[in-house]
Amino acid sequence: MYIAARPERPGDVTSLLIQERAGERVPVIGVGGLWTPEDVVQALGTGVALVGLGHAMLLNPDWVEKVRSGREAEIKTTLSRASQEELRIPDRMWGMITHVPGWFNVVD
């Protein structure tokens, strides 16, 4: 089971409710809106077993290295239209990323 963490809504108790009902029977994975180490710590603090860093890892393949070396300020949260080759994103996936409104924060 997974939950979507929404740090922009700190009053949201969805993860806590899911954890209360299912946390002992199945692992709960927190996903969505996790960019910084603080976001990860906050999500893990709800009691989820794991967190998923989808967008953050796609934009920052070196996310772990940045965090370990204290370079959190370098974590990208927007996707430049010029970064497809640098990030090695295949054409079909790039097309979806850049054309699905709201999926990624794409900038010129």
N, CA, C and O atoms as CSV, one atom per row, in Angstrom:
chain,resi,resn,atom,element,x,y,z
A,1,MET,N,N,0.848,-1.162,0.000
A,1,MET,CA,C,0.000,0.000,0.000
A,1,MET,C,C,0.894,1.226,0.000
A,1,MET,O,O,1.934,1.230,0.659
A,2,TYR,N,N,0.511,2.259,-0.722
A,2,TYR,CA,C,1.284,3.498,-0.679
A,2,TYR,C,C,0.374,4.655,-0.328
A,2,TYR,O,O,-0.843,4.590,-0.499
A,3,ILE,N,N,0.995,5.725,0.170
A,3,ILE,CA,C,0.252,6.944,0.480
A,3,ILE,C,C,0.943,8.093,-0.216
A,3,ILE,O,O,2.142,8.032,-0.488
A,4,ALA,N,N,0.212,9.115,-0.499
A,4,ALA,CA,C,0.799,10.314,-1.092
A,4,ALA,C,C,0.994,11.339,0.010
A,4,ALA,O,O,0.030,11.861,0.569
A,5,ALA,N,N,2.237,11.616,0.314
A,5,ALA,CA,C,2.543,12.632,1.326
A,5,ALA,C,C,2.364,14.004,0.699
A,5,ALA,O,O,2.738,14.211,-0.455
A,6,ARG,N,N,1.813,14.918,1.425
A,6,ARG,CA,C,1.577,16.272,0.919
A,6,ARG,C,C,2.124,17.280,1.917
A,6,ARG,O,O,1.365,17.834,2.712
A,7,PRO,N,N,3.453,17.532,1.887
A,7,PRO,CA,C,4.019,18.471,2.849
A,7,PRO,C,C,3.404,19.859,2.785
A,7,PRO,O,O,3.452,20.604,3.764
A,8,GLU,N,N,2.819,20.220,1.629
A,8,GLU,CA,C,2.210,21.541,1.519
A,8,GLU,C,C,0.903,21.624,2.305
A,8,GLU,O,O,0.339,22.708,2.457
A,9,ARG,N,N,0.422,20.492,2.801
A,9,ARG,CA,C,-0.781,20.471,3.628
A,9,ARG,C,C,-0.459,19.811,4.963
A,9,ARG,O,O,-0.821,18.656,5.185
A,10,PRO,N,N,0.223,20.537,5.860
A,10,PRO,CA,C,0.669,19.907,7.099
A,10,PRO,C,C,-0.453,19.386,7.981
A,10,PRO,O,O,-0.198,18.559,8.856
A,11,GLY,N,N,-1.674,19.835,7.785
A,11,GLY,CA,C,-2.782,19.359,8.595
A,11,GLY,C,C,-3.392,18.066,8.088
A,11,GLY,O,O,-4.291,17.515,8.723
A,12,ASP,N,N,-2.917,17.576,6.951
A,12,ASP,CA,C,-3.464,16.363,6.349
A,12,ASP,C,C,-3.058,15.147,7.179
A,12,ASP,O,O,-1.872,14.922,7.423
A,13,VAL,N,N,-4.029,14.377,7.604
A,13,VAL,CA,C,-3.752,13.219,8.444
A,13,VAL,C,C,-3.960,11.902,7.698
A,13,VAL,O,O,-4.065,10.846,8.321
A,14,THR,N,N,-4.018,11.963,6.378
A,14,THR,CA,C,-4.246,10.760,5.583
A,14,THR,C,C,-3.240,9.669,5.915
A,14,THR,O,O,-3.621,8.521,6.141
A,15,SER,N,N,-1.964,10.018,5.946
A,15,SER,CA,C,-0.941,9.003,6.212
A,15,SER,C,C,-1.118,8.383,7.594
A,15,SER,O,O,-0.900,7.185,7.774
A,16,LEU,N,N,-1.509,9.191,8.559
A,16,LEU,CA,C,-1.704,8.663,9.904
A,16,LEU,C,C,-2.884,7.698,9.954
A,16,LEU,O,O,-2.813,6.660,10.612
A,17,LEU,N,N,-3.964,8.036,9.263
A,17,LEU,CA,C,-5.133,7.150,9.235
A,17,LEU,C,C,-4.798,5.823,8.563
A,17,LEU,O,O,-5.172,4.759,9.055
A,18,ILE,N,N,-4.095,5.889,7.443
A,18,ILE,CA,C,-3.710,4.661,6.739
A,18,ILE,C,C,-2.788,3.831,7.617
A,18,ILE,O,O,-2.945,2.614,7.715
A,19,GLN,N,N,-1.831,4.486,8.254
A,19,GLN,CA,C,-0.902,3.775,9.117
A,19,GLN,C,C,-1.636,3.089,10.267
A,19,GLN,O,O,-1.307,1.957,10.623
A,20,GLU,N,N,-2.618,3.759,10.843
A,20,GLU,CA,C,-3.391,3.173,11.944
A,20,GLU,C,C,-4.143,1.930,11.486
A,20,GLU,O,O,-4.211,0.934,12.206
A,21,ARG,N,N,-4.712,1.997,10.270
A,21,ARG,CA,C,-5.557,0.886,9.807
A,21,ARG,C,C,-4.781,-0.252,9.180
A,21,ARG,O,O,-5.152,-1.414,9.343
A,22,ALA,N,N,-3.704,0.059,8.462
A,22,ALA,CA,C,-3.024,-0.984,7.696
A,22,ALA,C,C,-1.575,-1.183,8.090
A,22,ALA,O,O,-0.957,-2.168,7.685
A,23,GLY,N,N,-1.031,-0.288,8.855
A,23,GLY,CA,C,0.387,-0.304,9.148
A,23,GLY,C,C,0.926,-1.571,9.769
A,23,GLY,O,O,2.085,-1.922,9.546
A,24,GLU,N,N,0.124,-2.255,10.529
A,24,GLU,CA,C,0.589,-3.489,11.160
A,24,GLU,C,C,0.447,-4.710,10.236
A,24,GLU,O,O,1.103,-5.731,10.447
A,25,ARG,N,N,-0.405,-4.599,9.219
A,25,ARG,CA,C,-0.654,-5.749,8.352
A,25,ARG,C,C,0.124,-5.697,7.050
A,25,ARG,O,O,0.539,-6.733,6.531
A,26,VAL,N,N,0.325,-4.510,6.523
A,26,VAL,CA,C,1.065,-4.358,5.264
A,26,VAL,C,C,1.999,-3.157,5.386
A,26,VAL,O,O,1.703,-2.207,6.111
A,27,PRO,N,N,3.121,-3.201,4.679
A,27,PRO,CA,C,3.999,-2.032,4.715
A,27,PRO,C,C,3.343,-0.857,4.000
A,27,PRO,O,O,2.721,-1.025,2.952
A,28,VAL,N,N,3.487,0.316,4.568
A,28,VAL,CA,C,2.954,1.532,3.966
A,28,VAL,C,C,4.137,2.342,3.454
A,28,VAL,O,O,5.114,2.556,4.172
A,29,ILE,N,N,4.040,2.790,2.199
A,29,ILE,CA,C,5.118,3.557,1.574
A,29,ILE,C,C,4.635,4.978,1.327
A,29,ILE,O,O,3.606,5.187,0.684
A,30,GLY,N,N,5.367,5.941,1.830
A,30,GLY,CA,C,5.023,7.351,1.641
A,30,GLY,C,C,5.634,7.873,0.353
A,30,GLY,O,O,6.841,7.750,0.146
A,31,VAL,N,N,4.819,8.449,-0.509
A,31,VAL,CA,C,5.309,8.986,-1.781
A,31,VAL,C,C,4.647,10.326,-2.059
A,31,VAL,O,O,3.583,10.634,-1.523
A,32,GLY,N,N,5.289,11.109,-2.897
A,32,GLY,CA,C,4.706,12.361,-3.350
A,32,GLY,C,C,5.184,13.556,-2.554
A,32,GLY,O,O,5.043,13.596,-1.332
A,33,GLY,N,N,5.745,14.521,-3.243
A,33,GLY,CA,C,6.137,15.768,-2.612
A,33,GLY,C,C,7.386,15.682,-1.755
A,33,GLY,O,O,7.647,16.581,-0.956
A,34,LEU,N,N,8.161,14.622,-1.904
A,34,LEU,CA,C,9.374,14.459,-1.106
A,34,LEU,C,C,10.584,14.895,-1.930
A,34,LEU,O,O,10.963,14.230,-2.894
A,35,TRP,N,N,11.179,16.007,-1.545
A,35,TRP,CA,C,12.334,16.533,-2.272
A,35,TRP,C,C,13.574,16.613,-1.410
A,35,TRP,O,O,14.670,16.288,-1.866
A,36,THR,N,N,13.416,17.039,-0.175
A,36,THR,CA,C,14.559,17.314,0.698
A,36,THR,C,C,14.685,16.241,1.773
A,36,THR,O,O,13.751,15.475,2.013
A,37,PRO,N,N,15.845,16.193,2.414
A,37,PRO,CA,C,15.978,15.263,3.544
A,37,PRO,C,C,14.943,15.534,4.639
A,37,PRO,O,O,14.472,14.607,5.298
A,38,GLU,N,N,14.593,16.805,4.827
A,38,GLU,CA,C,13.586,17.149,5.832
A,38,GLU,C,C,12.229,16.556,5.465
A,38,GLU,O,O,11.500,16.083,6.337
A,39,ASP,N,N,11.886,16.582,4.163
A,39,ASP,CA,C,10.633,15.972,3.709
A,39,ASP,C,C,10.619,14.478,4.025
A,39,ASP,O,O,9.608,13.935,4.473
A,40,VAL,N,N,11.753,13.825,3.786
A,40,VAL,CA,C,11.864,12.386,4.033
A,40,VAL,C,C,11.723,12.086,5.519
A,40,VAL,O,O,11.000,11.167,5.903
A,41,VAL,N,N,12.405,12.851,6.350
A,41,VAL,CA,C,12.319,12.650,7.800
A,41,VAL,C,C,10.887,12.852,8.282
A,41,VAL,O,O,10.389,12.088,9.108
A,42,GLN,N,N,10.221,13.896,7.756
A,42,GLN,CA,C,8.836,14.159,8.144
A,42,GLN,C,C,7.935,12.992,7.744
A,42,GLN,O,O,7.086,12.569,8.528
A,43,ALA,N,N,8.113,12.474,6.539
A,43,ALA,CA,C,7.286,11.350,6.086
A,43,ALA,C,C,7.557,10.108,6.926
A,43,ALA,O,O,6.621,9.420,7.335
A,44,LEU,N,N,8.828,9.815,7.188
A,44,LEU,CA,C,9.159,8.649,8.011
A,44,LEU,C,C,8.632,8.815,9.430
A,44,LEU,O,O,8.330,7.830,10.104
A,45,GLY,N,N,8.521,10.059,9.884
A,45,GLY,CA,C,7.992,10.333,11.216
A,45,GLY,C,C,6.527,9.974,11.374
A,45,GLY,O,O,6.034,9.875,12.498
A,46,THR,N,N,5.825,9.776,10.273
A,46,THR,CA,C,4.419,9.377,10.355
A,46,THR,C,C,4.275,7.887,10.622
A,46,THR,O,O,3.177,7.402,10.896
A,47,GLY,N,N,5.403,7.151,10.541
A,47,GLY,CA,C,5.350,5.717,10.802
A,47,GLY,C,C,5.366,4.860,9.556
A,47,GLY,O,O,5.289,3.635,9.662
A,48,VAL,N,N,5.464,5.465,8.361
A,48,VAL,CA,C,5.522,4.656,7.152
A,48,VAL,C,C,6.799,3.831,7.153
A,48,VAL,O,O,7.805,4.236,7.734
A,49,ALA,N,N,6.758,2.663,6.496
A,49,ALA,CA,C,7.910,1.769,6.473
A,49,ALA,C,C,8.994,2.255,5.516
A,49,ALA,O,O,10.185,2.099,5.785
A,50,LEU,N,N,8.577,2.838,4.407
A,50,LEU,CA,C,9.501,3.292,3.369
A,50,LEU,C,C,8.990,4.584,2.760
A,50,LEU,O,O,7.825,4.943,2.931
A,51,VAL,N,N,9.869,5.285,2.046
A,51,VAL,CA,C,9.453,6.442,1.258
A,51,VAL,C,C,9.963,6.258,-0.162
A,51,VAL,O,O,10.965,5.581,-0.393
A,52,GLY,N,N,9.260,6.867,-1.111
A,52,GLY,CA,C,9.665,6.827,-2.503
A,52,GLY,C,C,10.021,8.219,-2.987
A,52,GLY,O,O,9.273,9.170,-2.764
A,53,LEU,N,N,11.159,8.340,-3.648
A,53,LEU,CA,C,11.627,9.625,-4.153
A,53,LEU,C,C,11.620,9.613,-5.678
A,53,LEU,O,O,12.686,9.686,-6.290
A,54,GLY,N,N,10.476,9.525,-6.294
A,54,GLY,CA,C,10.378,9.437,-7.747
A,54,GLY,C,C,10.874,10.666,-8.475
A,54,GLY,O,O,11.905,10.615,-9.146
A,55,HIS,N,N,10.159,11.767,-8.355
A,55,HIS,CA,C,10.523,12.998,-9.056
A,55,HIS,C,C,11.904,13.480,-8.631
A,55,HIS,O,O,12.718,13.865,-9.470
A,56,ALA,N,N,12.165,13.458,-7.335
A,56,ALA,CA,C,13.443,13.954,-6.823
A,56,ALA,C,C,14.614,13.181,-7.414
A,56,ALA,O,O,15.633,13.776,-7.765
A,57,MET,N,N,14.482,11.871,-7.526
A,57,MET,CA,C,15.576,11.061,-8.059
A,57,MET,C,C,15.706,11.205,-9.573
A,57,MET,O,O,16.812,11.131,-10.109
A,58,LEU,N,N,14.595,11.409,-10.262
A,58,LEU,CA,C,14.677,11.592,-11.709
A,58,LEU,C,C,15.406,12.889,-12.039
A,58,LEU,O,O,16.224,12.924,-12.958
A,59,LEU,N,N,15.116,13.956,-11.296
A,59,LEU,CA,C,15.760,15.243,-11.530
A,59,LEU,C,C,17.149,15.315,-10.911
A,59,LEU,O,O,17.979,16.122,-11.330
A,60,ASN,N,N,17.399,14.479,-9.925
A,60,ASN,CA,C,18.674,14.490,-9.194
A,60,ASN,C,C,19.167,13.059,-9.023
A,60,ASN,O,O,19.056,12.507,-7.928
A,61,PRO,N,N,19.707,12.445,-10.065
A,61,PRO,CA,C,20.184,11.066,-9.926
A,61,PRO,C,C,21.240,10.919,-8.827
A,61,PRO,O,O,21.469,9.822,-8.318
A,62,ASP,N,N,21.875,12.028,-8.471
A,62,ASP,CA,C,22.891,12.033,-7.419
A,62,ASP,C,C,22.335,12.583,-6.103
A,62,ASP,O,O,23.084,13.135,-5.297
A,63,TRP,N,N,21.025,12.434,-5.884
A,63,TRP,CA,C,20.359,12.970,-4.687
A,63,TRP,C,C,21.051,12.503,-3.407
A,63,TRP,O,O,21.329,13.312,-2.522
A,64,VAL,N,N,21.327,11.221,-3.308
A,64,VAL,CA,C,21.938,10.675,-2.089
A,64,VAL,C,C,23.312,11.304,-1.851
A,64,VAL,O,O,23.642,11.679,-0.725
A,65,GLU,N,N,24.102,11.417,-2.904
A,65,GLU,CA,C,25.430,12.018,-2.761
A,65,GLU,C,C,25.330,13.481,-2.327
A,65,GLU,O,O,26.103,13.942,-1.487
A,66,LYS,N,N,24.367,14.208,-2.908
A,66,LYS,CA,C,24.178,15.608,-2.521
A,66,LYS,C,C,23.833,15.713,-1.036
A,66,LYS,O,O,24.366,16.567,-0.328
A,67,VAL,N,N,22.951,14.853,-0.574
A,67,VAL,CA,C,22.538,14.895,0.827
A,67,VAL,C,C,23.699,14.499,1.736
A,67,VAL,O,O,23.969,15.168,2.734
A,68,ARG,N,N,24.376,13.423,1.391
A,68,ARG,CA,C,25.498,12.954,2.224
A,68,ARG,C,C,26.610,13.990,2.346
A,68,ARG,O,O,27.279,14.074,3.376
A,69,SER,N,N,26.804,14.778,1.290
A,69,SER,CA,C,27.897,15.752,1.310
A,69,SER,C,C,27.435,17.151,1.717
A,69,SER,O,O,28.184,18.119,1.588
A,70,GLY,N,N,26.176,17.254,2.218
A,70,GLY,CA,C,25.685,18.533,2.715
A,70,GLY,C,C,25.363,19.543,1.628
A,70,GLY,O,O,25.397,20.749,1.873
A,71,ARG,N,N,25.048,19.063,0.423
A,71,ARG,CA,C,24.759,19.954,-0.698
A,71,ARG,C,C,23.265,19.964,-1.035
A,71,ARG,O,O,22.891,19.980,-2.207
A,72,GLU,N,N,22.413,19.955,-0.002
A,72,GLU,CA,C,20.968,19.930,-0.220
A,72,GLU,C,C,20.485,21.111,-1.040
A,72,GLU,O,O,19.482,20.998,-1.744
A,73,ALA,N,N,21.173,22.237,-0.965
A,73,ALA,CA,C,20.775,23.436,-1.720
A,73,ALA,C,C,20.860,23.205,-3.227
A,73,ALA,O,O,20.255,23.949,-4.000
A,74,GLU,N,N,21.596,22.195,-3.650
A,74,GLU,CA,C,21.736,21.886,-5.077
A,74,GLU,C,C,20.631,20.978,-5.602
A,74,GLU,O,O,20.591,20.697,-6.799
A,75,ILE,N,N,19.740,20.515,-4.743
A,75,ILE,CA,C,18.663,19.620,-5.180
A,75,ILE,C,C,17.701,20.400,-6.065
A,75,ILE,O,O,17.142,21.413,-5.646
A,76,LYS,N,N,17.510,19.918,-7.300
A,76,LYS,CA,C,16.632,20.579,-8.262
A,76,LYS,C,C,15.188,20.162,-8.018
A,76,LYS,O,O,14.898,18.995,-7.755
A,77,THR,N,N,14.286,21.140,-8.109
A,77,THR,CA,C,12.855,20.840,-7.979
A,77,THR,C,C,12.099,21.225,-9.245
A,77,THR,O,O,10.888,21.024,-9.338
A,78,THR,N,N,12.821,21.781,-10.219
A,78,THR,CA,C,12.231,22.090,-11.519
A,78,THR,C,C,13.026,21.372,-12.594
A,78,THR,O,O,14.200,21.050,-12.409
A,79,LEU,N,N,12.376,21.128,-13.707
A,79,LEU,CA,C,12.991,20.410,-14.819
A,79,LEU,C,C,13.165,21.356,-15.991
A,79,LEU,O,O,12.187,21.877,-16.526
A,80,SER,N,N,14.399,21.578,-16.388
A,80,SER,CA,C,14.688,22.421,-17.544
A,80,SER,C,C,14.413,21.638,-18.820
A,80,SER,O,O,14.745,20.457,-18.916
A,81,ARG,N,N,13.808,22.301,-19.793
A,81,ARG,CA,C,13.556,21.647,-21.082
A,81,ARG,C,C,14.853,21.239,-21.775
A,81,ARG,O,O,14.833,20.414,-22.689
A,82,ALA,N,N,15.974,21.805,-21.351
A,82,ALA,CA,C,17.266,21.510,-21.965
A,82,ALA,C,C,17.997,20.346,-21.283
A,82,ALA,O,O,19.125,20.033,-21.665
A,83,SER,N,N,17.390,19.706,-20.295
A,83,SER,CA,C,18.121,18.715,-19.511
A,83,SER,C,C,17.853,17.257,-19.884
A,83,SER,O,O,18.309,16.361,-19.174
A,84,GLN,N,N,17.141,16.994,-20.956
A,84,GLN,CA,C,16.830,15.615,-21.327
A,84,GLN,C,C,18.088,14.773,-21.524
A,84,GLN,O,O,18.190,13.672,-20.984
A,85,GLU,N,N,19.025,15.277,-22.279
A,85,GLU,CA,C,20.240,14.502,-22.547
A,85,GLU,C,C,21.062,14.306,-21.272
A,85,GLU,O,O,21.552,13.207,-21.013
A,86,GLU,N,N,21.211,15.355,-20.487
A,86,GLU,CA,C,21.978,15.271,-19.236
A,86,GLU,C,C,21.391,14.217,-18.303
A,86,GLU,O,O,22.129,13.463,-17.668
A,87,LEU,N,N,20.055,14.164,-18.221
A,87,LEU,CA,C,19.387,13.211,-17.330
A,87,LEU,C,C,19.172,11.846,-17.978
A,87,LEU,O,O,18.736,10.900,-17.322
A,88,ARG,N,N,19.482,11.751,-19.275
A,88,ARG,CA,C,19.364,10.490,-20.036
A,88,ARG,C,C,17.944,9.929,-20.010
A,88,ARG,O,O,17.733,8.737,-19.785
A,89,ILE,N,N,16.992,10.800,-20.241
A,89,ILE,CA,C,15.587,10.395,-20.251
A,89,ILE,C,C,15.202,10.044,-21.683
A,89,ILE,O,O,15.378,10.867,-22.581
A,90,PRO,N,N,14.681,8.839,-21.916
A,90,PRO,CA,C,14.290,8.430,-23.269
A,90,PRO,C,C,13.220,9.357,-23.858
A,90,PRO,O,O,12.430,9.951,-23.124
A,91,ASP,N,N,13.205,9.470,-25.178
A,91,ASP,CA,C,12.308,10.388,-25.878
A,91,ASP,C,C,10.841,10.209,-25.505
A,91,ASP,O,O,10.151,11.193,-25.239
A,92,ARG,N,N,10.358,8.980,-25.481
A,92,ARG,CA,C,8.931,8.758,-25.185
A,92,ARG,C,C,8.586,9.227,-23.771
A,92,ARG,O,O,7.549,9.854,-23.554
A,93,MET,N,N,9.449,8.921,-22.825
A,93,MET,CA,C,9.197,9.361,-21.453
A,93,MET,C,C,9.314,10.887,-21.359
A,93,MET,O,O,8.517,11.530,-20.676
A,94,TRP,N,N,10.298,11.460,-22.037
A,94,TRP,CA,C,10.468,12.912,-22.043
A,94,TRP,C,C,9.211,13.594,-22.574
A,94,TRP,O,O,8.765,14.605,-22.031
A,95,GLY,N,N,8.650,13.036,-23.632
A,95,GLY,CA,C,7.419,13.593,-24.193
A,95,GLY,C,C,6.292,13.602,-23.175
A,95,GLY,O,O,5.552,14.580,-23.070
A,96,MET,N,N,6.159,12.521,-22.431
A,96,MET,CA,C,5.110,12.467,-21.409
A,96,MET,C,C,5.391,13.456,-20.283
A,96,MET,O,O,4.492,14.171,-19.841
A,97,ILE,N,N,6.635,13.496,-19.823
A,97,ILE,CA,C,7.006,14.392,-18.723
A,97,ILE,C,C,6.715,15.844,-19.081
A,97,ILE,O,O,6.194,16.599,-18.260
A,98,THR,N,N,7.051,16.230,-20.299
A,98,THR,CA,C,6.928,17.636,-20.682
A,98,THR,C,C,5.548,18.013,-21.194
A,98,THR,O,O,5.259,19.198,-21.356
A,99,HIS,N,N,4.686,17.032,-21.454
A,99,HIS,CA,C,3.374,17.357,-22.018
A,99,HIS,C,C,2.190,17.044,-21.108
A,99,HIS,O,O,1.059,17.415,-21.423
A,100,VAL,N,N,2.428,16.376,-19.997
A,100,VAL,CA,C,1.329,16.115,-19.055
A,100,VAL,C,C,1.308,17.269,-18.050
A,100,VAL,O,O,2.207,17.384,-17.217
A,101,PRO,N,N,0.294,18.114,-18.130
A,101,PRO,CA,C,0.243,19.283,-17.246
A,101,PRO,C,C,0.282,18.903,-15.768
A,101,PRO,O,O,-0.457,18.030,-15.311
A,102,GLY,N,N,1.160,19.578,-15.037
A,102,GLY,CA,C,1.216,19.405,-13.599
A,102,GLY,C,C,2.022,18.219,-13.105
A,102,GLY,O,O,2.241,18.087,-11.900
A,103,TRP,N,N,2.470,17.352,-14.006
A,103,TRP,CA,C,3.204,16.164,-13.554
A,103,TRP,C,C,4.586,16.554,-13.037
A,103,TRP,O,O,4.990,16.143,-11.949
A,104,PHE,N,N,5.301,17.346,-13.821
A,104,PHE,CA,C,6.608,17.876,-13.428
A,104,PHE,C,C,6.559,19.396,-13.573
A,104,PHE,O,O,5.804,19.926,-14.388
A,105,ASN,N,N,7.359,20.082,-12.784
A,105,ASN,CA,C,7.463,21.536,-12.891
A,105,ASN,C,C,8.527,21.832,-13.947
A,105,ASN,O,O,9.707,21.979,-13.628
A,106,VAL,N,N,8.093,21.920,-15.222
A,106,VAL,CA,C,8.995,22.110,-16.356
A,106,VAL,C,C,9.159,23.598,-16.621
A,106,VAL,O,O,8.182,24.340,-16.724
A,107,VAL,N,N,10.419,24.021,-16.730
A,107,VAL,CA,C,10.729,25.422,-17.009
A,107,VAL,C,C,11.572,25.516,-18.270
A,107,VAL,O,O,12.233,24.553,-18.657
A,108,ASP,N,N,11.546,26.690,-18.913
A,108,ASP,CA,C,12.349,26.885,-20.122
A,108,ASP,C,C,13.763,27.266,-19.789
A,108,ASP,O,O,14.576,27.468,-20.691
